[in-house]
Amino acid sequence: MNKSELIDAIASAANLSKADAGRALNATTDAITGAMASGDGVQLTGFGSFVVRDRAARTGRNPQTGASIQIKASKV
């Protein structure tokens, strides 16, 4: 399901116009990404949780050359 299909499903289930459903979905995703950007997690009971995790630096391998490379730490 892509974003437009999700908007259609929300509009149908909540008896909203597609424009209102789209604004509601955008507000929801903006709130989740804003919370995650500030380091907070979001838990939606019965659905799931969104949290930022730290991924440690590690050694990888370039598949074309076989050379070892250092992969930097990141947040996922």
PDB file of N, CA, C and O in Angstrom:
ATOM      1  N   MET A   1       0.855  -1.176   0.000  1.00  0.00           N
ATOM      2  CA  MET A   1       0.000   0.000   0.000  1.00  0.00           C
ATOM      3  C   MET A   1       0.898   1.235   0.000  1.00  0.00           C
ATOM      4  O   MET A   1       1.826   1.337   0.802  1.00  0.00           O
ATOM      5  N   ASN A   2       0.617   2.159  -0.895  1.00  0.00           N
ATOM      6  CA  ASN A   2       1.381   3.399  -0.918  1.00  0.00           C
ATOM      7  C   ASN A   2       0.598   4.511  -0.212  1.00  0.00           C
ATOM      8  O   ASN A   2      -0.494   4.277   0.305  1.00  0.00           O
ATOM      9  N   LYS A   3       1.163   5.714  -0.197  1.00  0.00           N
ATOM     10  CA  LYS A   3       0.560   6.809   0.568  1.00  0.00           C
ATOM     11  C   LYS A   3      -0.829   7.168   0.051  1.00  0.00           C
ATOM     12  O   LYS A   3      -1.740   7.386   0.850  1.00  0.00           O
ATOM     13  N   SER A   4      -1.011   7.234  -1.253  1.00  0.00           N
ATOM     14  CA  SER A   4      -2.327   7.610  -1.781  1.00  0.00           C
ATOM     15  C   SER A   4      -3.372   6.539  -1.489  1.00  0.00           C
ATOM     16  O   SER A   4      -4.534   6.862  -1.243  1.00  0.00           O
ATOM     17  N   GLU A   5      -2.977   5.281  -1.513  1.00  0.00           N
ATOM     18  CA  GLU A   5      -3.909   4.211  -1.157  1.00  0.00           C
ATOM     19  C   GLU A   5      -4.262   4.276   0.326  1.00  0.00           C
ATOM     20  O   GLU A   5      -5.404   4.013   0.704  1.00  0.00           O
ATOM     21  N   LEU A   6      -3.291   4.625   1.164  1.00  0.00           N
ATOM     22  CA  LEU A   6      -3.550   4.780   2.591  1.00  0.00           C
ATOM     23  C   LEU A   6      -4.502   5.941   2.841  1.00  0.00           C
ATOM     24  O   LEU A   6      -5.399   5.835   3.677  1.00  0.00           O
ATOM     25  N   ILE A   7      -4.318   7.040   2.129  1.00  0.00           N
ATOM     26  CA  ILE A   7      -5.228   8.182   2.259  1.00  0.00           C
ATOM     27  C   ILE A   7      -6.639   7.780   1.856  1.00  0.00           C
ATOM     28  O   ILE A   7      -7.600   8.153   2.529  1.00  0.00           O
ATOM     29  N   ASP A   8      -6.782   7.028   0.773  1.00  0.00           N
ATOM     30  CA  ASP A   8      -8.101   6.548   0.346  1.00  0.00           C
ATOM     31  C   ASP A   8      -8.745   5.679   1.423  1.00  0.00           C
ATOM     32  O   ASP A   8      -9.939   5.808   1.696  1.00  0.00           O
ATOM     33  N   ALA A   9      -7.952   4.792   2.038  1.00  0.00           N
ATOM     34  CA  ALA A   9      -8.480   3.909   3.077  1.00  0.00           C
ATOM     35  C   ALA A   9      -8.902   4.699   4.309  1.00  0.00           C
ATOM     36  O   ALA A   9      -9.943   4.410   4.900  1.00  0.00           O
ATOM     37  N   ILE A  10      -8.110   5.691   4.702  1.00  0.00           N
ATOM     38  CA  ILE A  10      -8.456   6.527   5.854  1.00  0.00           C
ATOM     39  C   ILE A  10      -9.725   7.310   5.567  1.00  0.00           C
ATOM     40  O   ILE A  10     -10.615   7.389   6.414  1.00  0.00           O
ATOM     41  N   ALA A  11      -9.812   7.887   4.377  1.00  0.00           N
ATOM     42  CA  ALA A  11     -10.989   8.675   4.005  1.00  0.00           C
ATOM     43  C   ALA A  11     -12.245   7.820   4.038  1.00  0.00           C
ATOM     44  O   ALA A  11     -13.292   8.264   4.510  1.00  0.00           O
ATOM     45  N   SER A  12     -12.143   6.608   3.543  1.00  0.00           N
ATOM     46  CA  SER A  12     -13.298   5.711   3.519  1.00  0.00           C
ATOM     47  C   SER A  12     -13.696   5.265   4.923  1.00  0.00           C
ATOM     48  O   SER A  12     -14.879   5.265   5.263  1.00  0.00           O
ATOM     49  N   ALA A  13     -12.714   4.885   5.738  1.00  0.00           N
ATOM     50  CA  ALA A  13     -13.004   4.367   7.075  1.00  0.00           C
ATOM     51  C   ALA A  13     -13.512   5.444   8.021  1.00  0.00           C
ATOM     52  O   ALA A  13     -14.345   5.164   8.884  1.00  0.00           O
ATOM     53  N   ALA A  14     -13.023   6.675   7.871  1.00  0.00           N
ATOM     54  CA  ALA A  14     -13.392   7.745   8.803  1.00  0.00           C
ATOM     55  C   ALA A  14     -14.436   8.694   8.220  1.00  0.00           C
ATOM     56  O   ALA A  14     -14.779   9.699   8.843  1.00  0.00           O
ATOM     57  N   ASN A  15     -14.941   8.380   7.030  1.00  0.00           N
ATOM     58  CA  ASN A  15     -15.947   9.210   6.371  1.00  0.00           C
ATOM     59  C   ASN A  15     -15.449  10.653   6.225  1.00  0.00           C
ATOM     60  O   ASN A  15     -16.152  11.605   6.563  1.00  0.00           O
ATOM     61  N   LEU A  16     -14.224  10.792   5.714  1.00  0.00           N
ATOM     62  CA  LEU A  16     -13.597  12.090   5.484  1.00  0.00           C
ATOM     63  C   LEU A  16     -13.368  12.286   3.992  1.00  0.00           C
ATOM     64  O   LEU A  16     -13.379  11.329   3.218  1.00  0.00           O
ATOM     65  N   SER A  17     -13.163  13.529   3.601  1.00  0.00           N
ATOM     66  CA  SER A  17     -12.744  13.774   2.225  1.00  0.00           C
ATOM     67  C   SER A  17     -11.289  13.328   2.092  1.00  0.00           C
ATOM     68  O   SER A  17     -10.573  13.210   3.086  1.00  0.00           O
ATOM     69  N   LYS A  18     -10.863  13.081   0.855  1.00  0.00           N
ATOM     70  CA  LYS A  18      -9.477  12.668   0.643  1.00  0.00           C
ATOM     71  C   LYS A  18      -8.517  13.772   1.076  1.00  0.00           C
ATOM     72  O   LYS A  18      -7.430  13.486   1.579  1.00  0.00           O
ATOM     73  N   ALA A  19      -8.909  15.026   0.886  1.00  0.00           N
ATOM     74  CA  ALA A  19      -8.051  16.142   1.296  1.00  0.00           C
ATOM     75  C   ALA A  19      -7.874  16.160   2.809  1.00  0.00           C
ATOM     76  O   ALA A  19      -6.761  16.344   3.302  1.00  0.00           O
ATOM     77  N   ASP A  20      -8.975  15.967   3.555  1.00  0.00           N
ATOM     78  CA  ASP A  20      -8.888  15.941   5.016  1.00  0.00           C
ATOM     79  C   ASP A  20      -8.075  14.743   5.496  1.00  0.00           C
ATOM     80  O   ASP A  20      -7.277  14.863   6.426  1.00  0.00           O
ATOM     81  N   ALA A  21      -8.278  13.590   4.864  1.00  0.00           N
ATOM     82  CA  ALA A  21      -7.521  12.395   5.236  1.00  0.00           C
ATOM     83  C   ALA A  21      -6.038  12.597   4.946  1.00  0.00           C
ATOM     84  O   ALA A  21      -5.191  12.166   5.729  1.00  0.00           O
ATOM     85  N   GLY A  22      -5.718  13.241   3.839  1.00  0.00           N
ATOM     86  CA  GLY A  22      -4.326  13.523   3.501  1.00  0.00           C
ATOM     87  C   GLY A  22      -3.679  14.458   4.505  1.00  0.00           C
ATOM     88  O   GLY A  22      -2.532  14.254   4.904  1.00  0.00           O
ATOM     89  N   ARG A  23      -4.419  15.491   4.918  1.00  0.00           N
ATOM     90  CA  ARG A  23      -3.884  16.413   5.930  1.00  0.00           C
ATOM     91  C   ARG A  23      -3.684  15.697   7.260  1.00  0.00           C
ATOM     92  O   ARG A  23      -2.699  15.946   7.955  1.00  0.00           O
ATOM     93  N   ALA A  24      -4.607  14.811   7.620  1.00  0.00           N
ATOM     94  CA  ALA A  24      -4.476  14.058   8.872  1.00  0.00           C
ATOM     95  C   ALA A  24      -3.255  13.141   8.827  1.00  0.00           C
ATOM     96  O   ALA A  24      -2.502  13.055   9.797  1.00  0.00           O
ATOM     97  N   LEU A  25      -3.064  12.465   7.711  1.00  0.00           N
ATOM     98  CA  LEU A  25      -1.905  11.578   7.574  1.00  0.00           C
ATOM     99  C   LEU A  25      -0.607  12.377   7.606  1.00  0.00           C
ATOM    100  O   LEU A  25       0.352  11.972   8.262  1.00  0.00           O
ATOM    101  N   ASN A  26      -0.569  13.501   6.907  1.00  0.00           N
ATOM    102  CA  ASN A  26       0.634  14.340   6.911  1.00  0.00           C
ATOM    103  C   ASN A  26       0.932  14.873   8.307  1.00  0.00           C
ATOM    104  O   ASN A  26       2.092  14.926   8.714  1.00  0.00           O
ATOM    105  N   ALA A  27      -0.100  15.269   9.043  1.00  0.00           N
ATOM    106  CA  ALA A  27       0.099  15.757  10.413  1.00  0.00           C
ATOM    107  C   ALA A  27       0.642  14.645  11.302  1.00  0.00           C
ATOM    108  O   ALA A  27       1.505  14.887  12.146  1.00  0.00           O
ATOM    109  N   THR A  28       0.143  13.435  11.115  1.00  0.00           N
ATOM    110  CA  THR A  28       0.607  12.297  11.902  1.00  0.00           C
ATOM    111  C   THR A  28       2.072  11.991  11.614  1.00  0.00           C
ATOM    112  O   THR A  28       2.869  11.835  12.538  1.00  0.00           O
ATOM    113  N   THR A  29       2.426  11.906  10.342  1.00  0.00           N
ATOM    114  CA  THR A  29       3.816  11.599  10.002  1.00  0.00           C
ATOM    115  C   THR A  29       4.751  12.734  10.407  1.00  0.00           C
ATOM    116  O   THR A  29       5.889  12.479  10.802  1.00  0.00           O
ATOM    117  N   ASP A  30       4.293  13.979  10.317  1.00  0.00           N
ATOM    118  CA  ASP A  30       5.114  15.108  10.768  1.00  0.00           C
ATOM    119  C   ASP A  30       5.365  15.043  12.271  1.00  0.00           C
ATOM    120  O   ASP A  30       6.472  15.328  12.730  1.00  0.00           O
ATOM    121  N   ALA A  31       4.344  14.670  13.038  1.00  0.00           N
ATOM    122  CA  ALA A  31       4.497  14.562  14.490  1.00  0.00           C
ATOM    123  C   ALA A  31       5.467  13.439  14.850  1.00  0.00           C
ATOM    124  O   ALA A  31       6.289  13.595  15.753  1.00  0.00           O
ATOM    125  N   ILE A  32       5.375  12.319  14.155  1.00  0.00           N
ATOM    126  CA  ILE A  32       6.267  11.190  14.423  1.00  0.00           C
ATOM    127  C   ILE A  32       7.705  11.551  14.066  1.00  0.00           C
ATOM    128  O   ILE A  32       8.615  11.312  14.860  1.00  0.00           O
ATOM    129  N   THR A  33       7.921  12.123  12.886  1.00  0.00           N
ATOM    130  CA  THR A  33       9.286  12.473  12.489  1.00  0.00           C
ATOM    131  C   THR A  33       9.859  13.581  13.363  1.00  0.00           C
ATOM    132  O   THR A  33      11.060  13.591  13.635  1.00  0.00           O
ATOM    133  N   GLY A  34       9.025  14.510  13.806  1.00  0.00           N
ATOM    134  CA  GLY A  34       9.494  15.559  14.709  1.00  0.00           C
ATOM    135  C   GLY A  34       9.940  15.001  16.044  1.00  0.00           C
ATOM    136  O   GLY A  34      10.968  15.407  16.586  1.00  0.00           O
ATOM    137  N   ALA A  35       9.160  14.063  16.574  1.00  0.00           N
ATOM    138  CA  ALA A  35       9.526  13.437  17.844  1.00  0.00           C
ATOM    139  C   ALA A  35      10.822  12.650  17.699  1.00  0.00           C
ATOM    140  O   ALA A  35      11.681  12.700  18.580  1.00  0.00           O
ATOM    141  N   MET A  36      10.968  11.930  16.603  1.00  0.00           N
ATOM    142  CA  MET A  36      12.176  11.138  16.395  1.00  0.00           C
ATOM    143  C   MET A  36      13.389  12.031  16.169  1.00  0.00           C
ATOM    144  O   MET A  36      14.487  11.696  16.612  1.00  0.00           O
ATOM    145  N   ALA A  37      13.213  13.157  15.490  1.00  0.00           N
ATOM    146  CA  ALA A  37      14.328  14.078  15.253  1.00  0.00           C
ATOM    147  C   ALA A  37      14.848  14.666  16.554  1.00  0.00           C
ATOM    148  O   ALA A  37      16.035  14.971  16.671  1.00  0.00           O
ATOM    149  N   SER A  38      13.958  14.826  17.537  1.00  0.00           N
ATOM    150  CA  SER A  38      14.391  15.363  18.828  1.00  0.00           C
ATOM    151  C   SER A  38      14.867  14.266  19.775  1.00  0.00           C
ATOM    152  O   SER A  38      15.195  14.547  20.928  1.00  0.00           O
ATOM    153  N   GLY A  39      14.910  13.020  19.303  1.00  0.00           N
ATOM    154  CA  GLY A  39      15.440  11.923  20.099  1.00  0.00           C
ATOM    155  C   GLY A  39      14.402  11.141  20.874  1.00  0.00           C
ATOM    156  O   GLY A  39      14.747  10.203  21.593  1.00  0.00           O
ATOM    157  N   ASP A  40      13.138  11.504  20.743  1.00  0.00           N
ATOM    158  CA  ASP A  40      12.071  10.790  21.442  1.00  0.00           C
ATOM    159  C   ASP A  40      11.560   9.639  20.582  1.00  0.00           C
ATOM    160  O   ASP A  40      11.691   9.657  19.358  1.00  0.00           O
ATOM    161  N   GLY A  41      10.985   8.654  21.230  1.00  0.00           N
ATOM    162  CA  GLY A  41      10.330   7.572  20.527  1.00  0.00           C
ATOM    163  C   GLY A  41       8.828   7.784  20.544  1.00  0.00           C
ATOM    164  O   GLY A  41       8.308   8.562  21.345  1.00  0.00           O
ATOM    165  N   VAL A  42       8.137   7.090  19.658  1.00  0.00           N
ATOM    166  CA  VAL A  42       6.679   7.168  19.596  1.00  0.00           C
ATOM    167  C   VAL A  42       6.145   5.747  19.678  1.00  0.00           C
ATOM    168  O   VAL A  42       6.535   4.885  18.889  1.00  0.00           O
ATOM    169  N   GLN A  43       5.247   5.500  20.639  1.00  0.00           N
ATOM    170  CA  GLN A  43       4.633   4.182  20.779  1.00  0.00           C
ATOM    171  C   GLN A  43       3.146   4.302  20.520  1.00  0.00           C
ATOM    172  O   GLN A  43       2.455   5.090  21.165  1.00  0.00           O
ATOM    173  N   LEU A  44       2.655   3.515  19.570  1.00  0.00           N
ATOM    174  CA  LEU A  44       1.236   3.459  19.268  1.00  0.00           C
ATOM    175  C   LEU A  44       0.754   2.071  19.673  1.00  0.00           C
ATOM    176  O   LEU A  44       1.005   1.089  18.974  1.00  0.00           O
ATOM    177  N   THR A  45       0.065   1.998  20.799  1.00  0.00           N
ATOM    178  CA  THR A  45      -0.375   0.725  21.342  1.00  0.00           C
ATOM    179  C   THR A  45      -1.238  -0.008  20.321  1.00  0.00           C
ATOM    180  O   THR A  45      -2.156   0.567  19.737  1.00  0.00           O
ATOM    181  N   GLY A  46      -0.931  -1.271  20.118  1.00  0.00           N
ATOM    182  CA  GLY A  46      -1.667  -2.089  19.173  1.00  0.00           C
ATOM    183  C   GLY A  46      -1.170  -1.945  17.745  1.00  0.00           C
ATOM    184  O   GLY A  46      -1.658  -2.636  16.851  1.00  0.00           O
ATOM    185  N   PHE A  47      -0.210  -1.061  17.516  1.00  0.00           N
ATOM    186  CA  PHE A  47       0.308  -0.857  16.157  1.00  0.00           C
ATOM    187  C   PHE A  47       1.809  -1.090  16.092  1.00  0.00           C
ATOM    188  O   PHE A  47       2.277  -1.951  15.347  1.00  0.00           O
ATOM    189  N   GLY A  48       2.566  -0.322  16.872  1.00  0.00           N
ATOM    190  CA  GLY A  48       4.019  -0.459  16.837  1.00  0.00           C
ATOM    191  C   GLY A  48       4.687   0.730  17.476  1.00  0.00           C
ATOM    192  O   GLY A  48       4.029   1.606  18.037  1.00  0.00           O
ATOM    193  N   SER A  49       6.005   0.753  17.386  1.00  0.00           N
ATOM    194  CA  SER A  49       6.757   1.860  17.962  1.00  0.00           C
ATOM    195  C   SER A  49       7.797   2.340  16.962  1.00  0.00           C
ATOM    196  O   SER A  49       8.297   1.577  16.135  1.00  0.00           O
ATOM    197  N   PHE A  50       8.102   3.611  17.062  1.00  0.00           N
ATOM    198  CA  PHE A  50       9.091   4.255  16.213  1.00  0.00           C
ATOM    199  C   PHE A  50      10.172   4.809  17.126  1.00  0.00           C
ATOM    200  O   PHE A  50       9.900   5.686  17.945  1.00  0.00           O
ATOM    201  N   VAL A  51      11.386   4.312  16.996  1.00  0.00           N
ATOM    202  CA  VAL A  51      12.495   4.769  17.831  1.00  0.00           C
ATOM    203  C   VAL A  51      13.749   4.900  16.971  1.00  0.00           C
ATOM    204  O   VAL A  51      13.931   4.172  15.995  1.00  0.00           O
ATOM    205  N   VAL A  52      14.603   5.837  17.350  1.00  0.00           N
ATOM    206  CA  VAL A  52      15.892   6.007  16.689  1.00  0.00           C
ATOM    207  C   VAL A  52      16.893   5.126  17.419  1.00  0.00           C
ATOM    208  O   VAL A  52      16.988   5.163  18.646  1.00  0.00           O
ATOM    209  N   ARG A  53      17.631   4.343  16.666  1.00  0.00           N
ATOM    210  CA  ARG A  53      18.643   3.463  17.248  1.00  0.00           C
ATOM    211  C   ARG A  53      20.012   3.852  16.704  1.00  0.00           C
ATOM    212  O   ARG A  53      20.141   4.305  15.566  1.00  0.00           O
ATOM    213  N   ASP A  54      21.027   3.665  17.537  1.00  0.00           N
ATOM    214  CA  ASP A  54      22.402   3.918  17.117  1.00  0.00           C
ATOM    215  C   ASP A  54      22.983   2.649  16.511  1.00  0.00           C
ATOM    216  O   ASP A  54      22.878   1.566  17.088  1.00  0.00           O
ATOM    217  N   ARG A  55      23.588   2.794  15.358  1.00  0.00           N
ATOM    218  CA  ARG A  55      24.281   1.677  14.723  1.00  0.00           C
ATOM    219  C   ARG A  55      25.774   1.959  14.845  1.00  0.00           C
ATOM    220  O   ARG A  55      26.241   3.018  14.425  1.00  0.00           O
ATOM    221  N   ALA A  56      26.513   1.036  15.407  1.00  0.00           N
ATOM    222  CA  ALA A  56      27.946   1.220  15.653  1.00  0.00           C
ATOM    223  C   ALA A  56      28.733   1.202  14.344  1.00  0.00           C
ATOM    224  O   ALA A  56      28.286   0.653  13.337  1.00  0.00           O
ATOM    225  N   ALA A  57      29.910   1.813  14.383  1.00  0.00           N
ATOM    226  CA  ALA A  57      30.818   1.751  13.240  1.00  0.00           C
ATOM    227  C   ALA A  57      31.258   0.305  13.051  1.00  0.00           C
ATOM    228  O   ALA A  57      31.347  -0.465  14.008  1.00  0.00           O
ATOM    229  N   ARG A  58      31.531  -0.047  11.803  1.00  0.00           N
ATOM    230  CA  ARG A  58      31.920  -1.427  11.537  1.00  0.00           C
ATOM    231  C   ARG A  58      32.756  -1.491  10.262  1.00  0.00           C
ATOM    232  O   ARG A  58      32.814  -0.537   9.486  1.00  0.00           O
ATOM    233  N   THR A  59      33.391  -2.620  10.071  1.00  0.00           N
ATOM    234  CA  THR A  59      34.170  -2.839   8.863  1.00  0.00           C
ATOM    235  C   THR A  59      33.294  -3.555   7.855  1.00  0.00           C
ATOM    236  O   THR A  59      32.662  -4.563   8.169  1.00  0.00           O
ATOM    237  N   GLY A  60      33.262  -3.024   6.637  1.00  0.00           N
ATOM    238  CA  GLY A  60      32.496  -3.644   5.558  1.00  0.00           C
ATOM    239  C   GLY A  60      33.419  -4.024   4.419  1.00  0.00           C
ATOM    240  O   GLY A  60      34.641  -3.920   4.534  1.00  0.00           O
ATOM    241  N   ARG A  61      32.834  -4.461   3.328  1.00  0.00           N
ATOM    242  CA  ARG A  61      33.627  -4.875   2.180  1.00  0.00           C
ATOM    243  C   ARG A  61      32.977  -4.325   0.918  1.00  0.00           C
ATOM    244  O   ARG A  61      31.765  -4.436   0.732  1.00  0.00           O
ATOM    245  N   ASN A  62      33.793  -3.730   0.052  1.00  0.00           N
ATOM    246  CA  ASN A  62      33.312  -3.257  -1.237  1.00  0.00           C
ATOM    247  C   ASN A  62      33.069  -4.485  -2.111  1.00  0.00           C
ATOM    248  O   ASN A  62      34.014  -5.223  -2.390  1.00  0.00           O
ATOM    249  N   PRO A  63      31.829  -4.729  -2.553  1.00  0.00           N
ATOM    250  CA  PRO A  63      31.549  -5.951  -3.308  1.00  0.00           C
ATOM    251  C   PRO A  63      32.212  -5.982  -4.690  1.00  0.00           C
ATOM    252  O   PRO A  63      32.431  -7.061  -5.241  1.00  0.00           O
ATOM    253  N   GLN A  64      32.533  -4.816  -5.254  1.00  0.00           N
ATOM    254  CA  GLN A  64      33.164  -4.792  -6.577  1.00  0.00           C
ATOM    255  C   GLN A  64      34.652  -5.105  -6.512  1.00  0.00           C
ATOM    256  O   GLN A  64      35.184  -5.825  -7.356  1.00  0.00           O
ATOM    257  N   THR A  65      35.318  -4.555  -5.496  1.00  0.00           N
ATOM    258  CA  THR A  65      36.774  -4.725  -5.421  1.00  0.00           C
ATOM    259  C   THR A  65      37.208  -5.720  -4.356  1.00  0.00           C
ATOM    260  O   THR A  65      38.319  -6.246  -4.416  1.00  0.00           O
ATOM    261  N   GLY A  66      36.348  -5.982  -3.391  1.00  0.00           N
ATOM    262  CA  GLY A  66      36.712  -6.868  -2.295  1.00  0.00           C
ATOM    263  C   GLY A  66      37.513  -6.170  -1.215  1.00  0.00           C
ATOM    264  O   GLY A  66      37.906  -6.800  -0.233  1.00  0.00           O
ATOM    265  N   ALA A  67      37.763  -4.877  -1.378  1.00  0.00           N
ATOM    266  CA  ALA A  67      38.551  -4.126  -0.403  1.00  0.00           C
ATOM    267  C   ALA A  67      37.740  -3.870   0.861  1.00  0.00           C
ATOM    268  O   ALA A  67      36.531  -3.646   0.802  1.00  0.00           O
ATOM    269  N   SER A  68      38.418  -3.906   2.002  1.00  0.00           N
ATOM    270  CA  SER A  68      37.768  -3.595   3.273  1.00  0.00           C
ATOM    271  C   SER A  68      37.580  -2.090   3.383  1.00  0.00           C
ATOM    272  O   SER A  68      38.460  -1.318   3.002  1.00  0.00           O
ATOM    273  N   ILE A  69      36.429  -1.676   3.905  1.00  0.00           N
ATOM    274  CA  ILE A  69      36.149  -0.257   4.115  1.00  0.00           C
ATOM    275  C   ILE A  69      35.590  -0.077   5.514  1.00  0.00           C
ATOM    276  O   ILE A  69      35.004  -0.997   6.085  1.00  0.00           O
ATOM    277  N   GLN A  70      35.773   1.107   6.056  1.00  0.00           N
ATOM    278  CA  GLN A  70      35.235   1.419   7.379  1.00  0.00           C
ATOM    279  C   GLN A  70      33.894   2.126   7.190  1.00  0.00           C
ATOM    280  O   GLN A  70      33.826   3.156   6.520  1.00  0.00           O
ATOM    281  N   ILE A  71      32.835   1.584   7.773  1.00  0.00           N
ATOM    282  CA  ILE A  71      31.503   2.178   7.709  1.00  0.00           C
ATOM    283  C   ILE A  71      31.295   2.964   8.994  1.00  0.00           C
ATOM    284  O   ILE A  71      31.464   2.427  10.089  1.00  0.00           O
ATOM    285  N   LYS A  72      30.926   4.240   8.862  1.00  0.00           N
ATOM    286  CA  LYS A  72      30.765   5.123  10.017  1.00  0.00           C
ATOM    287  C   LYS A  72      29.549   4.732  10.851  1.00  0.00           C
ATOM    288  O   LYS A  72      28.625   4.082  10.361  1.00  0.00           O
ATOM    289  N   ALA A  73      29.567   5.134  12.106  1.00  0.00           N
ATOM    290  CA  ALA A  73      28.407   4.956  12.981  1.00  0.00           C
ATOM    291  C   ALA A  73      27.271   5.818  12.442  1.00  0.00           C
ATOM    292  O   ALA A  73      27.511   6.861  11.833  1.00  0.00           O
ATOM    293  N   SER A  74      26.036   5.380  12.666  1.00  0.00           N
ATOM    294  CA  SER A  74      24.888   6.142  12.176  1.00  0.00           C
ATOM    295  C   SER A  74      23.687   5.906  13.075  1.00  0.00           C
ATOM    296  O   SER A  74      23.702   5.045  13.955  1.00  0.00           O
ATOM    297  N   LYS A  75      22.667   6.676  12.837  1.00  0.00           N
ATOM    298  CA  LYS A  75      21.398   6.502  13.532  1.00  0.00           C
ATOM    299  C   LYS A  75      20.389   5.978  12.527  1.00  0.00           C
ATOM    300  O   LYS A  75      20.278   6.502  11.419  1.00  0.00           O
ATOM    301  N   VAL A  76      19.658   4.952  12.909  1.00  0.00           N
ATOM    302  CA  VAL A  76      18.643   4.372  12.026  1.00  0.00           C
ATOM    303  C   VAL A  76      17.316   4.303  12.726  1.00  0.00           C
ATOM    304  O   VAL A  76      16.334   3.842  12.144  1.00  0.00           O
TER     305      VAL A  76
END
